[in-house]
């Protein structure tokens, strides 16, 4: 709303005529009329008098309604959430660029834009030249640094720091990444450690269970996955560590993985790769079928399904929690591992009935881009 429209609204709400307002300010009623039709605007020196006359803040006069702004930002974040559930990063980027024209210094929007650019150009590898990588890296870093300036001291600013650290790692700038990492609090002094202490009963339990599920499984999986990618380990050892990762996930989730079916599907497909390299074709096929089963369980799981274990009794698997970095489904992830030429599945199992049946099922679900 323009300042002229605000003046008109306030005047009408308080049943004041243009002439009365003009008289109080020592100006002509024509001047007031021109303000209200946005032909002219009040001089900055007149704002305190206008604010005092209507008994409002100068922010209100200027259209800066803090409560309304918070509501609008919440609407924008909900819109972003819908994009994140679909993994459509390019749409997120375009949408946020438009919103930042209205709220240029809103730190959360700046960081979401940086994260969407990072997902699109680096995670999805859309930056196909060194020049574009440099350009987008500079933009991502600038957005995060700008966001950090506008976070209040009482607000959690870990989001832009996380994006910055990941970007520095993409750039292989480990010194800058390390500098940021070492400035972060250690595990014993994190939000997850203390959040449960702020509540009682079931609510406290829910926060502690969330910390267990998301923090522990992430740390555990990252360690196991790194080992499975380390060439100093042989294939048997890599299979062993991925099985351990699977077993721990099943244990923590009480045998009802819900969201974690996505990780289990990729683990199974990767084990299939290792079994094939060991010459165990039968076991490789077994694991490919397990991978499909997990992918299907993930993509068709009910929204809000509860975890089975008693130690996760307060948690559920709402789809709103899932932020996808790309539009690909879990079916796509398994399919892309299978068709990768160096994995040789299509070469070794050409004409195999079990393999062809599996591929037919996958092709019913994969995206057009994966099918090309």
N, C-alpha and C positions, 0 to 999 in steps of 0.2 A: 504494500500500500504506500502511495506517495505521501509526502508531508502535507500537501494540499488536501488530499482525500482524508487524512487523519484529522486535520483541523476541522474540515466540514463535519466529519462524524462526531467529533467531540462537541462541537458547537450545537449540533442537532440533539445529541444525547442530553445536553444540559439546558436545552430550550433557550438558547441565546441567539439573538439576531446578528447579522453581519454588522449592522450599525452599532450594536452594543459592544461587540468585540473591537471594532475600529475605534470607538470612543475610548475604551479602556487603554488601548495601546497608543493612542494619539496619532492614528493614521486615518486614511479615508476608507469608506466602505468599499470603494472600487478596488483598493489594494487587496482587501480581504477576498473579494470576489475573484480577483486574478490569481491569488494563491490557491483558492479552492478549485479552480479550473486548470491548475498547473501551467498557467501562462507565465507566471513568475513564482518566486519562492521567497520566504522571509529571509531577511539578512540574519547572519549567524548571531549578531548582537541582540536580536529580538527573541531568540529561542528561550532564554531564561524567563522572560516576561510572559511568553505564551504558555510555558510549562506551569508557571505559578498561577496564571489565570485559570487554567483548566484543572489545576491540582494534579498534574501528572509529571512523570519524569521526561527529561529531554530525549531519552531513549525511546519512549513511547511516541513522542512527536515525530521522531525520525524513522519510525516504523521498526525500531529494534525492540521487539517484544520477546523477552528472554524465555518466558514459558512457552510461547507459541513457537519460538525457534527450536526449543528442545523437542516439541512435538513433531515439528517438520523433520528434524534430524532423525528422530525415531522412525518416521515413515520411510525416509531414505534408506536407513539401515535394514529395515524389513524388506525393502525392494531388493537391496543388495543380497540379502539372505536367499531370496528366491533364485537369483542368478547363480549363487554359490551352490545351491542344491542341484542345479543343472550342470554346473561346471562351465558355463559359457563366459569365459573371461573377457573376450572381445566386447561383448555386450555390456559387461560390468564397467570396462574402461570407458566406453562411449557415454554411458549413463553418468558416471562419476565426473567426467570432464564437464558435463552440463551443470551438474549440481554444484560444483566448485566455483562456477561463475557467480552463484548466489551466495555461497558460503566459502569464500576463498581461503580462510584461515581455520577451518574446522579440522582439527588434527586427526580425528578418526576417519574422516572422508579422504584426507590426503594419504593416510596409511593404507586404506583399502585400495586406493588407486595404485599405489606403489606395489602392493601385493598382487593385484590383478595383472599389472604389467609384467611382474616377475614370473607369474604362472604362465602367462601367454607367450612371452618372448624367450624365457629361459627353460622353464619346466617343460613346456610343449615344444621348445626349440624352434620358435617362429623367427627368431633373430638369425637369419641365414647368411649373414656376412659380419666380418669383424667390425665394420663401420657401424652397422645397426646395433650390434652388441654393445659397443662403446656408447652410442647415443642413448640407448635405453637404460644402460647401467647408470649413466650420469643422471638421467631423469629420475630413476628410482631412488638413488642416493639423495638427490636434492629434495625430493618429496618427503622422504623420511626425516631428513635433517630439519626441514621446515616444520614438519609435524611436531617434532620434539620441542621446538621453540614455543609452541602454542599449548602444549599440555600443561595443566596446572600442577603445582607441586604435590597436591593431594591425589592426583589421578594416576592410574596405572599406565605407564608409557612403554610397557614391554613389547607391545605389538610392533611399533616402528623399529625398535632395537632388533627384534627377531628378523624382520625383513632385511635390515641392514647387514646383519651377520651373514645371512644366507647369500645376499648379493656379493659381499666381499669374498665368500667362498667360491661363488660362481666365477669371480674374477681372479681366483687363485691368489688373492691378497690376504694371506693368512695372518700377517702382522696386524692389520687393521681389525680383522675378525677377532683375533686373540685379545686385542686391546679392549674391544667391546665385551667379549665373553668374560674376561677377568674382572670387569666392572660390575657384573651381575651378581646378585646374592647367591650364596650356596644353598644347597638343598634344605638345610636346617632352618633357613630364614626365608621361606617362600610363602606365597599366599596359600598354597595347598596345605602347608603344614599348620597354619594358624586359623584357617577359615572355620574349621570345625569347632574351635574354641569359642567362637562368637555365638554359637547356637547351642541348643539343648535337645535331648531326645532324638527323635527320628531325623530332624533336620540336620543336626550335627553329624549323625551317622551317614546321611546321604552325602555330605561334603567330604567326609573321610573316605567313603567308598569310591567317590569320583576320583579322588587323588590316587587311590590304589589302582583303580582300573586304568586310567589314562596315563599317569606318570610311569608306573612300573612297567606296563606292557610296552610303552614306547621305548623306554631305556633298554629293556630286555630285547625287543625286536631289533633295534638298531645295532646292538652288539652282535646278535646272532647273524643278522644279515651281512654285516661287515665281514664276519668270519667266512660266510659262504661265498663272498666275492674275493677272498684273499687266496692268491695262487700258491701260497706256501702250504696250504692245506690240500690234501688229496680229495678225490671225489667221495670216497667213503666217509671221510671226516666231515665234509660239507653236508652230506645227507644226514649224518648223525646230529649235527648242530641244528639243522632245519627241523628235524624230528623233535628235538628238545624244545625248540621254539613253539612248535605245534602243541606239544604236550603241556607246556606251561600255560599257553593260551587256553587250552581246554580245561585245565585245572582251575585257573583263575575265574573263568566264566561258568564254571560248573557244568561243562559239557554242552552249553547252549551259547555258542559264540556270537550270535546276532550280527552286530557290525563287523566283528573280527573274522567272519567268513571271507571277507575280501582279502585279508592278509593270508589266510590259510590257503586260498585258491592259488595265489601267486607262489607261495611256498611249495605247494604240491606240484605245480607246473615246473618249477625250478628243479625240484628233486627228480622229476621225469627226465629233464635234460641230463642230469648227472648219471642216472641209471642207464640211459642210452649210451652215454660216453663209456660206461663200464661194460657195455655189451649185453646188458640185461633188458632185452626188449619187452618181455612180459611185464616186468615190474614198471618199466617206463609207461606202458599202456595203462597199467593199474593207476599210476599216479596222475596221468592225464584225465582219467575218468573221475578221480577224486577232486582234481582241480575244477572240472566242470560242475561237479556236485556242489562244491563250496560257492562257486560263482553264482549258480542258480539259487542257492539258499540265500545269498546276500541280496541279489536283485529282487527276489520275490518275498523277502521277509516282511511280516506285518509291521506297520508303523507303531512305535511305542511298546514293542514286545519287551517283557521283563527278563532280566537275567535270572538264571535258575538257582545259582548258588546262594545260600543263606547269607553269606558275607557281602553279597551285592544286592540284598533284598530291596533296597530303596531306589535302585537305578533301573531305567528303561532305555530303550534304543530308539528315540524319536529321530525321524529323518531330518528334522530341522537342525540337529547337531552336526550333520555331515556337510563338510565344505569340500566340494570337488574342485580339483585344480584343472580339470579338463572335462569335456562332455563324454569322454569314453566311459563305457560300462565295465564291470568286472569281466563280462564275457569277452570284451575287446582285449583286456589285459591277457587273458589266457590264450586267446586266438593269436595275438601278436607274438607270444612266446613260441607257439607251435609253428607258425609260418616263417619264423626267422630262419634264413637259409643255413646259417652255420649250425643250427640245432639239429638239422637233418631229419626231422620227424616226417615231413612230407616225402622225402626221398626213401627213407627206410620202410615206412609203413604204406607205401603206395599199393593200393589194391587190398589192404588189410580190412576185413569187414568191421572189426571193432573200431578201428581208427576212422574209417569212412563214416560210420554211424555217428561217432562223436563229432566229427567235423560238420556233418549235416545239422546236428542239433545246435552247434555254435553259430552256424551261418543263419539260423532263424532269428538270432538275437543281436548279432554284431551290427555296428553302425556302418553306413555306406563307405566311409573313408577307410575303415579297417578291411572291408571286403575288396577294395581296389588292389 
